[in-house]
């Protein structure tokens, strides 16, 4: 699909049933849905897109702006040519939410732990671009996953635990997927610097919205999700018992069950 600014957005279609568009999280691509995707395809016609700069979609332009991603999602929704439900994970949940303001074809939203995006400070972004210039893709992934994501959502982790956390992440699905897309991450971080959430913009937002929240996610993430729920009039929180931010990999059957229940 070609978005409004000419960027080509790739997606795959699978399964049968009501249409469901998947918008993946940051740093990764559509493959990060992992074992959950074929389970979802047993109940839905699934459209799993690659956000711009990721997977098989075109690269970010020279002036990355996250608002262009809202247009990308709206373009894929238009390609489906029918009312569609949208499932977004992490920063992809923010993209899905704002896209729903731009098209009347989004029936319902399921947003899995949308985070705050203000941790992508100028110094972090400069570090990412320096690593890219040096060809150090490993440092790009370590910076965003450890120094941004982990340190922001788990502020109590001491610097001495960094290596231990890093070693664990290297064995996780998110590391391999982020490394595949590492060259796009500095531009992605630049796009997050343009993100703004204005509760007034959503004061009359009526799209039914379920916010998925892992019971094992820390108080920072829980606070973010609760704040968003209070800003969305037609929203409610559904808890993923025993899970954190990656239930699509760690508990795919539970994850799909909750998504189906949210959309029923």
C-alpha positions as CSV (number, residue, x, y, z in Angstrom):
1,X,0.0,0.0,0.0
2,X,1.2,3.5,-0.8
3,X,0.8,6.1,2.0
4,X,-0.1,9.7,1.6
5,X,3.5,10.9,1.2
6,X,4.4,8.1,-1.2
7,X,6.0,5.7,1.3
8,X,5.3,2.1,0.5
9,X,3.9,0.1,3.4
10,X,4.1,-3.7,3.3
11,X,1.7,-6.0,5.0
12,X,0.8,-9.7,4.8
13,X,-2.8,-11.0,4.9
14,X,-3.7,-14.4,6.4
15,X,-6.6,-16.3,7.9
16,X,-10.3,-15.7,7.6
17,X,-13.0,-13.9,9.6
18,X,-13.5,-10.3,10.6
19,X,-10.6,-8.0,9.6
20,X,-7.9,-7.3,12.2
21,X,-5.0,-5.0,11.5
22,X,-1.8,-5.5,13.6
23,X,0.5,-2.5,14.3
24,X,3.8,-3.8,15.8
25,X,5.9,-2.1,18.5
26,X,9.0,0.0,18.0
27,X,12.4,-1.3,16.8
28,X,10.9,-4.5,15.4
29,X,8.7,-5.6,12.4
30,X,5.6,-7.6,11.7
31,X,7.4,-10.9,12.5
32,X,7.5,-9.9,16.2
33,X,3.9,-11.1,16.6
34,X,5.5,-14.5,16.5
35,X,3.3,-17.5,17.6
36,X,0.3,-15.2,18.2
37,X,-0.2,-14.4,14.5
38,X,-1.2,-17.8,13.3
39,X,-3.5,-18.2,16.3
40,X,-5.2,-14.9,15.5
41,X,-5.5,-16.0,11.9
42,X,-7.7,-18.9,13.1
43,X,-10.4,-16.3,14.0
44,X,-9.7,-13.2,12.0
45,X,-8.5,-12.1,8.5
46,X,-5.2,-10.6,9.8
47,X,-3.4,-7.8,8.1
48,X,0.1,-7.6,9.7
49,X,1.8,-4.5,8.5
50,X,5.5,-3.3,8.7
51,X,5.7,0.2,10.0
52,X,7.7,2.6,7.8
53,X,11.5,2.0,8.2
54,X,10.9,-1.6,9.4
55,X,10.7,-5.0,7.6
56,X,9.8,-4.7,4.0
57,X,8.3,-1.2,4.1
58,X,10.1,1.9,2.8
59,X,12.7,3.7,4.9
60,X,11.9,6.8,7.0
61,X,12.2,10.1,5.0
62,X,14.9,12.6,6.0
63,X,12.6,14.4,8.4
64,X,10.9,11.6,10.4
65,X,7.5,12.6,11.9
66,X,5.4,10.1,13.8
67,X,2.2,11.7,12.3
68,X,3.1,10.2,9.0
69,X,2.7,6.8,10.6
70,X,-0.9,7.6,11.5
71,X,-1.4,8.1,7.8
72,X,0.3,4.8,7.0
73,X,-2.2,2.9,9.2
74,X,-5.1,4.8,7.8
75,X,-3.9,3.9,4.3
76,X,-3.8,0.2,5.1
77,X,-7.3,0.4,6.7
78,X,-8.5,2.0,3.5
79,X,-7.0,-0.8,1.5
80,X,-9.0,-3.3,3.5
81,X,-12.1,-1.4,2.3
82,X,-14.2,-2.4,5.2
83,X,-14.6,-1.5,8.9
84,X,-11.6,-3.0,10.7
85,X,-10.4,-3.7,14.2
86,X,-6.9,-2.6,15.1
87,X,-4.5,-4.2,17.5
88,X,-1.4,-2.1,18.5
89,X,1.5,-3.0,20.7
90,X,3.7,-0.5,22.7
91,X,4.5,2.5,20.5
92,X,2.4,0.9,17.8
93,X,-0.5,1.3,20.1
94,X,0.0,5.1,20.0
95,X,0.2,5.0,16.2
96,X,-3.1,2.9,16.0
97,X,-4.9,5.3,18.4
98,X,-4.0,8.4,16.5
99,X,-4.8,6.7,13.2
100,X,-8.3,6.1,14.4
101,X,-8.8,9.8,14.5
102,X,-8.0,10.0,10.8
103,X,-10.4,7.4,9.5
104,X,-13.9,6.4,10.3
105,X,-13.2,2.7,9.3
106,X,-11.6,1.7,12.6
107,X,-14.4,-0.2,14.6
108,X,-12.5,-1.0,17.8
109,X,-9.0,-0.7,19.2
110,X,-7.0,-3.1,21.4
111,X,-3.9,-1.2,22.7
112,X,-1.3,-3.3,24.5
113,X,0.7,-1.2,27.0
114,X,1.2,2.2,25.1
115,X,4.4,3.7,26.7
116,X,5.4,7.3,27.3
117,X,7.8,8.4,24.5
118,X,9.6,11.3,26.1
119,X,12.7,9.3,27.1
120,X,14.1,9.8,23.6
121,X,16.0,12.8,24.6
122,X,18.3,14.8,22.3
123,X,21.3,13.1,23.9
124,X,19.9,9.6,23.4
125,X,19.1,10.4,19.8
126,X,22.6,11.8,19.2
127,X,24.1,8.6,20.7
128,X,22.0,6.5,18.4
129,X,23.1,8.4,15.3
130,X,26.8,8.2,16.4
131,X,26.5,4.5,16.7
132,X,24.9,4.3,13.3
133,X,27.7,6.3,11.7
134,X,30.2,3.9,13.3
135,X,28.3,0.9,12.0
136,X,27.7,-0.3,15.6
137,X,24.3,-1.9,15.3
138,X,24.7,-3.8,18.6
139,X,25.1,-0.5,20.5
140,X,22.0,0.9,18.9
141,X,19.9,-2.0,20.1
142,X,21.5,-1.9,23.6
143,X,20.8,1.8,23.9
144,X,17.1,1.7,23.1
145,X,16.3,-1.5,25.0
146,X,18.4,-1.0,28.1
147,X,19.1,2.8,28.4
148,X,15.6,3.8,27.3
149,X,13.0,1.1,27.7
150,X,14.3,-0.8,30.7
151,X,15.6,2.2,32.6
152,X,12.4,4.1,32.0
153,X,10.0,1.4,33.0
154,X,12.1,0.0,35.8
155,X,13.8,3.0,37.4
156,X,14.9,1.0,40.4
157,X,17.4,-1.1,38.4
158,X,20.9,-0.2,39.5
159,X,23.6,0.4,36.9
160,X,25.4,-2.7,38.2
161,X,22.6,-4.8,36.9
162,X,22.9,-3.5,33.3
163,X,25.1,-6.3,32.1
164,X,22.9,-9.0,33.6
165,X,19.8,-7.4,32.0
166,X,21.6,-7.0,28.7
167,X,22.6,-10.7,28.7
168,X,19.0,-11.7,29.2
169,X,17.7,-9.5,26.5
170,X,20.2,-10.9,24.0
171,X,18.4,-14.2,24.3
172,X,15.0,-12.7,23.8
173,X,12.9,-12.4,20.5
174,X,13.0,-8.6,20.8
175,X,16.8,-8.5,20.5
176,X,17.0,-10.4,17.2
177,X,14.1,-8.5,15.7
178,X,15.5,-5.1,16.8
179,X,18.9,-6.0,15.4
180,X,17.3,-6.7,12.0
181,X,15.8,-3.2,12.0
182,X,18.7,-1.4,13.8
183,X,19.6,0.9,11.0
184,X,16.1,2.5,11.1
185,X,16.1,3.0,14.9
186,X,17.8,6.4,15.0
187,X,15.3,7.8,12.6
188,X,12.5,6.1,14.5
189,X,13.7,7.8,17.7
190,X,13.7,11.1,15.9
191,X,10.1,10.5,15.0
192,X,9.1,9.9,18.6
193,X,10.5,13.4,19.5
194,X,7.6,14.8,17.5
195,X,4.9,12.8,19.4
196,X,2.3,14.8,21.3
197,X,-0.7,13.5,23.2
198,X,-3.3,16.1,23.9
199,X,-6.2,14.8,26.0
200,X,-8.5,17.5,24.6
201,X,-8.1,15.9,21.2
202,X,-9.6,12.7,22.5
203,X,-12.3,14.3,24.7
204,X,-15.1,13.1,22.3
205,X,-13.3,10.0,21.0
206,X,-15.9,7.3,20.8
207,X,-14.1,4.3,19.3
208,X,-14.4,1.4,21.8
209,X,-10.9,0.8,23.2
210,X,-9.5,-2.0,25.3
211,X,-6.1,-1.3,27.0
212,X,-4.2,-4.5,27.7
213,X,-2.0,-4.4,30.8
214,X,0.3,-7.1,32.1
215,X,-0.1,-7.8,35.8
216,X,3.6,-8.3,36.0
217,X,4.4,-4.9,34.4
218,X,5.8,-2.4,36.9
219,X,4.1,0.5,38.5
220,X,5.4,3.0,35.9
221,X,3.8,1.2,33.0
222,X,0.6,0.6,35.0
223,X,0.5,4.3,35.7
224,X,0.9,5.2,32.1
225,X,-1.9,2.9,31.0
226,X,-4.2,4.2,33.8
227,X,-3.6,7.7,32.7
228,X,-4.4,6.9,29.1
229,X,-7.6,5.1,30.2
230,X,-8.7,8.2,32.1
231,X,-8.3,10.3,28.9
232,X,-10.3,8.0,26.6
233,X,-14.0,8.1,27.3
234,X,-14.9,4.7,25.7
235,X,-12.0,2.7,27.1
236,X,-11.4,0.0,29.7
237,X,-8.4,-1.9,31.0
238,X,-8.1,-5.7,30.7
239,X,-5.3,-7.4,32.7
240,X,-3.1,-10.1,31.3
241,X,-2.5,-12.1,34.4
242,X,1.2,-13.1,35.1
243,X,2.4,-11.2,32.0
244,X,4.5,-8.2,31.2
245,X,5.2,-6.5,27.9
246,X,5.7,-9.5,25.7
247,X,2.6,-11.8,26.1
248,X,2.4,-12.4,22.3
249,X,5.6,-14.5,22.7
250,X,5.4,-15.7,26.3
251,X,1.8,-16.7,26.5
252,X,0.3,-16.5,23.0
253,X,-2.8,-18.6,23.8
254,X,-3.7,-16.2,26.7
255,X,-2.9,-13.2,24.6
256,X,-5.1,-14.3,21.7
257,X,-7.9,-15.2,24.1
258,X,-7.8,-11.7,25.6
259,X,-7.8,-10.1,22.2
260,X,-10.7,-12.1,21.1
261,X,-12.7,-11.3,24.2
262,X,-11.9,-7.6,23.8
263,X,-13.3,-7.7,20.3
264,X,-16.4,-9.7,21.1
